[in-house]
Amino acid sequence: MSTAQHIITIAMIVLGTMLTRFIPFIAFPSDKPTPKYIQYLGKVLPAAVIGLLVVYCFKDVRLTSGSHGIPELIGAVIVVVLHFWKKNMFISIAAGTIAYMFLVQMVF
């Protein structure tokens, strides 16, 4: 790519990032009440996204071969237990990931 193409690419990325950051403030100003459907989406989407990520993480687990999904299950259990105990998403996800990687690399 030429220098001009690099500059245009960076400018488009900056514009896209700025638009996604500023459009919510333009569409939903602070002096007006937030629409009910946006409030509803704010309540249900976080759980839906987490559920989608869980399904995606377990989609390639084969119970009939290899480790039979044991590292994945142990990692998920660690995430759930730590999250209910500590209520800290960073700690629970980090510990589950570390446990899963340790099991896959060293045990199974």
C-alpha positions in Angstrom: 0.0 0.0 0.0 1.1 3.5 -0.7 1.4 6.2 1.9 -1.8 7.8 0.7 -3.6 4.5 1.1 -2.2 4.1 4.6 -3.5 7.6 5.5 -6.9 7.0 4.0 -7.2 3.6 5.8 -6.2 5.2 9.2 -8.6 8.1 8.6 -11.5 5.7 7.8 -10.7 3.7 11.0 -10.7 6.9 13.1 -13.9 8.0 11.5 -15.6 4.6 12.1 -14.4 4.6 15.7 -15.5 8.1 16.4 -19.0 7.5 14.9 -19.6 4.4 17.0 -18.6 6.4 20.1 -20.6 9.6 19.4 -23.8 8.3 17.7 -25.3 7.1 21.0 -24.9 10.5 22.5 -26.5 12.1 19.5 -29.3 9.6 19.2 -30.1 9.6 22.9 -29.4 13.0 24.5 -29.2 13.3 28.2 -32.1 15.8 28.4 -34.6 13.2 27.0 -35.5 9.9 28.7 -34.0 6.8 27.2 -36.5 4.7 25.2 -37.9 1.7 26.9 -36.6 -0.7 24.3 -33.0 0.6 24.8 -33.4 0.1 28.6 -34.7 -3.4 28.0 -31.7 -4.2 25.7 -29.4 -2.9 28.3 -30.8 -5.4 30.8 -30.9 -8.5 28.6 -28.0 -8.2 26.2 -25.2 -8.7 28.7 -26.6 -12.1 29.7 -27.3 -13.0 26.1 -23.8 -12.2 25.0 -22.3 -14.2 27.8 -24.6 -17.1 26.9 -23.5 -16.9 23.3 -19.9 -16.9 24.2 -20.4 -20.0 26.4 -22.1 -21.8 23.5 -19.3 -20.8 21.2 -16.6 -22.0 23.6 -18.2 -25.4 23.9 -19.1 -25.9 20.3 -16.0 -27.9 19.3 -15.8 -30.1 22.4 -15.8 -33.8 21.5 -17.0 -36.0 24.3 -16.0 -39.2 22.5 -12.3 -38.4 21.9 -9.2 -37.1 23.6 -9.7 -35.5 26.9 -13.6 -35.9 26.6 -14.1 -32.2 27.4 -12.7 -32.4 30.9 -10.4 -29.3 30.7 -13.2 -27.2 29.3 -15.6 -28.4 32.0 -13.1 -27.8 34.8 -12.3 -24.3 33.4 -16.0 -23.5 33.2 -16.7 -24.7 36.8 -13.8 -22.6 38.1 -15.2 -19.5 36.3 -18.7 -20.1 37.8 -17.6 -20.9 41.3 -15.2 -17.9 41.4 -17.7 -15.6 40.0 -20.4 -16.6 42.6 -17.8 -16.3 45.3 -15.9 -13.2 44.4 -18.3 -11.4 42.1 -15.4 -10.2 40.0 -15.6 -11.1 36.3 -11.9 -10.4 35.7 -10.7 -12.8 38.4 -13.1 -15.6 37.4 -12.4 -15.4 33.7 -8.6 -15.1 34.2 -8.5 -18.1 36.7 -10.7 -20.2 34.4 -8.5 -19.5 31.4 -5.3 -20.1 33.3 -6.7 -23.4 34.6 -7.8 -24.5 31.2 -4.5 -23.7 29.5 -2.6 -25.5 32.3 -4.8 -28.6 31.9 -4.5 -28.6 28.1 -0.7 -28.0 28.1 0.4 -30.0 31.1 -2.2 -32.7 31.9 -4.1 -33.7 28.9 
